[in-house]
Amino acid sequence: MSGIDPEPAIVCEQLVRIYKTDALEVQALQGLDLRVAAGELTALVGASGSGKSTLLGILAGLDAPTAGSVRVAGRELAGLSHRDRLLYRRATVGFVWQNPASNLLPHLTAAQNVALPMRLNRLRRTARRERADALLDSLGVAHCRDRIPAQMSGGEQQRTAIATALANTPRVLLADEPTGELDSETAETVFEGLRTANREHGVTVLIVTHDAAISGQVQRTVAIRDGRTSTETLMRGAAAKPGAHAAAEAFRAVEYAVIDRVGRLQLPREFTEVYGLRDRVRLTHEPGHVGVWPDLHETQSPEQEPQDANQDGGENPHE
């Protein structure tokens, strides 16, 4: 990308989603902040109950936030009317769900499935056919043009689903566990399809998954926990196209904690458990960084803390 993009493709600010029943209130998103740059290939990773599915539903225009702001391709989603939400789903975002049955109509061929969204947008028949063929070819499934989903492999179905999601030239492509039902070799062909969508079709891609291993397949991985983003992992290296092998050979993953607008951050469990960080921590100004120390007041005097802590292992636990 060159120049300065005026606005990220996805911007979530202090996003809150509360579900209420007669006897229970669940806060699925708790002031979540997230930015995804236009043209970026990003993964959102979280365990069950972390809030990732709730966020996906909001970004897809299928749900609305309780509070906060969410903008996709410059459009504020909070408060959209039913008609505007429908137009948003048809033109601004594309979807690839985990289950192929949710992506493709079983009685239509691959070409017909890809052409259908364009028909809803009243594109001419010739233009629909030409674009469907071009998309199937770019995703490596041109040979499936006249096959119905039952005649395709799982990987072919998902790559056809990506082509279908790209039919109306969306600005953002959302993929929900797109390889969750595939073996590793077939999953790689689907990831390559998502990279093709990002690289050749210029669409911003956000993959939502529980699988942290996806960080080797994308430029940036954002972890979500307890309804807020907690850490980010960036792929750093010299190669321009992070395919699976290139990522393994030329890229290294660098993990960062995420600080929200009021200064809160979530420390990964591997840090809190190793250093005994719980309840409260002591912060110190260090050259070039902030020291984060466990509360030792119950076991030793304040005069002992710095000396004992530095004898622990030489390096300060810090962010």
N, C-alpha and C positions, 0 to 999 in steps of 0.2 A: 504494500500500500504506500502511496506517495501523498504528500500534502497533509493537511489537517482535516480530519473528519469532524464536522460540526457536532455530531451527537453519536454516542454509542448506539448499537443496534438494540440493546436491552439495558434498561436502567430501572432498578428496583431501589426505592428509598424508604426505609423504616416500614417495610411491608408487614402487615399483620393480618392473619386469618384466624378467626375464632369460630368454632362449630359449637352450637348449643343444642341441647336436648332439655327435656323437662327437669332432669336431675343432674345434668353434667355439662360442664363447659370445658372444651379442649382448645388450647391455643396452639394451632399447628405451625404458624409462622409468628415469630416473636421479634419484630423489628428488623427484618432481614434487609441487608443492603447487597446489591449485586450489579456489576457493570460488565457487559460483554461488548467489545469493540466491533464495529462493522467489519465484516470479512473474517472474523475470528472463528477458529475451530476449538470449541470448549466442551469439557465434560463437567457435569454436576454429579457428584458422588455422595451417597448417603445411605445409611442403613434404614431398615423399615421403621417408620415412625419419625424419621428425621425432618420431614416436611418437604422432601423433594417432589413427591407426587402432587402435593397441594400446590406448590409453586408451578409445576408443569401445567396443571389445570388452569391456573390463572393466566400464564403466558399463552396458552392455547385458546384463550377466550371462552373456555368452558365453565369458568368460575370467576368470582369477583372478590377482591380483597375486602376485609373488614375496615382496614385503615391503611394509610400510606399511599405511595405513588408507584405506579408501574407503567413504563413507557416502552413500547416496542416499535422500532422504525419511526420514532418521533410521535407516535400516537399514544395518548393517555388512555389506558384501558379501564381505570376506575370510573364508573358512572356511564359506561357506554350503553346505549339503548339496544334492545334486542336486534333491531335491523342493522345497526352499525356493527354489532358484534358478529353478525352473520357475514357481512361484507368483509370484515377484518379476517375472519377465518378463510374466506374464499380467495383473498388477494394478497394479504400481508404475510401470513405464516403458512408453512407446509408441515405435515405431520407424518411421522413413521412410527407406528406402534409396535409393541413386541409381538403381538399375535398377528400373523399374516392375514387371518380372516377379518381383522379390523381394518386392514389397508386396501384389500382388493375384493371386488365383487366376484364370486366364484363362477358365475355363468358368462363372464366377459373375458375376452382374450387380453393379453398384456397390452397390446396397442389400444384396445377399446377402453381398458381401465385408465391408461394414461390420458386418453383423449377426453374422457368424461368430464373432468373438472373444467376443461376449456369449453366444453359445450355449455356448461352452466354459466360460463361467462360470455356466451354468445360469440365465440370465435368461429370463423368460417370453416366449413368441413375440410377444405383443402389445407388450410393452415393448421388445423388440428392434426390431420394425418401426417403432415410433414414434421411438425414439432414432436409428435409422439415417436416417430421413427428416429429422429435425431437424438432424443433423450434416451431411448432404449439402446441405441448404438453407443452413446457416450458412457452409459453405465455397464456396458459389456453384456447386454442381454438382448441384442437384436435378434438372435436366433429363437427367442421366445415370443416373437411378435404375435404369432397366431396360436399360441398355446393358452389354455385356461390355467388358473393357479394349480389345479390338481395335477397338471402335466409338468409342473416345474418343481425343482428342488427348493428347499427352504431358503438357501442363499439367493437363488434366482428370484424367488418371490419378494424377498426384501429389497433387492436391487431394483426390481420393477416398482416396488412401493416408493423407493426414493425418486424414481423417474416420475411417478404419479404425483408425488408431493411437489415436484419442481414444475409441474405442468403450467401453472399460472404465474411463473416467475416470482415466487415469494421473496421477501427480503430476508426472512428468517426461517430456518428449517429446524424443527424440534423432533428429536428421536428418543423414544421411551424404551429403554432396554432393547435396542434393535437387534442384538445378537444373543439375547437371553435364552433362546431355544435352539441355538446352533452350536455345532462343534467348533473347535478353535480354528481349524483350517477354513471352514466355510465362513466363520465370523470375520476372518481377515479379508475376504472378498467384499463383505458388507462394509467394513471400515474403509476399504479402498473406494467403495462407492460413495461414502460420505465425504471422503477427502476429494473425490472428483467433483461432487456437488459444490464443495467449498472453493476448490481451486479453479475449476473450469467454468462454473456457472455463477461464481461470485456471491453465493448465498452464505450468510452467517449461520453456523451450525452449532446447536447446543444439544449434547447427548446427555440424557439423564439415566443414571445407572447406579446399581449397588456395588459394582465391581471396580475396586480401586486400581486394578491392574491396567485399566484403560488409559492411565496417564502416559504410557508409552505410545499411544496412538494419536494423541491430540497435542495441541500447543500449550493448553492450560487446563488444569484440573482444579475445580473448586469443590471443597468438601463442605457439606452442610450437616449440622448437628443441632438437635434441640431447637429447630426452627430458625437458626441463624447460620450464616456462612462462618466457618471456623478456620480453615487453612486453604492455601492455594499452592499448587505444585506447577512450576513452569519448566518447560523443556528448554534447556540452554545448550547451544551448540552452533556449529558452522553450517550444517546442511540446510538447504532451503525447503526441502520437501520431506517432512518427517514420516516416511513409511516405516513399517515395522522394523526392517533390517537397518535402515538408516538411523532410526531412533536408538537401536541397541548399540550401534557402533559409534555414532557421532554426537549423541545427545546425552546430557546428564540431567537428572531431575533435581530441582531445587525447591524445597518446601518452605513456605512462608505462613506465619499466622496472620489472620485478617483482623484489622482494627476497625470497629465501626465508627460512626460519626461522633459518638460521645466518648470514645476512647476505650471501649470494652473489647477484649479479645478472648478467644477460647484457646487454651493450651492443649495440644494433643496429649492423649492419655500416656503415651510412652515417655513424655516429659514429666507429667505430674506424678506418675507412679515411681519413676526412678529417683526423683529428687524429693519425694515426700511433700509435694505441693498440694495443700488442701486447706479449706476454710478461709485462710488469709495468707498472704505472702508479703515479704518485705522487698521494697524496691530501692535500688541504689543507683546513683549516677556513676557510670564507668566511662572511661575514654572511648567514645564512639558508639556506646550502646547503653542499654538499661539492664542492670542486674536484677534477676528475679530469684529471691531466696525463700526457702521454707521458713516458717515461724518456729524459731528455736527457743523462745523465751521460757517454755515450760521445762526445758531440760538443761539450760545453761544460761549464764549471765550475759548481758549485752556485750560486755567487754571481750568475752570469749568467742562470739559469733564469727567475726571476720577472720580471725586466726584459724579457728577450727574449720570453717568452710573452705578456706584456701588450701588447707591440708588434705581435704577430701580427695581431690583428684587433679588439682592443678588448674582446671578450667572452670570458670564461673558458669552456672546454668543461667542462660539469658536468652532473650529474643533478639 
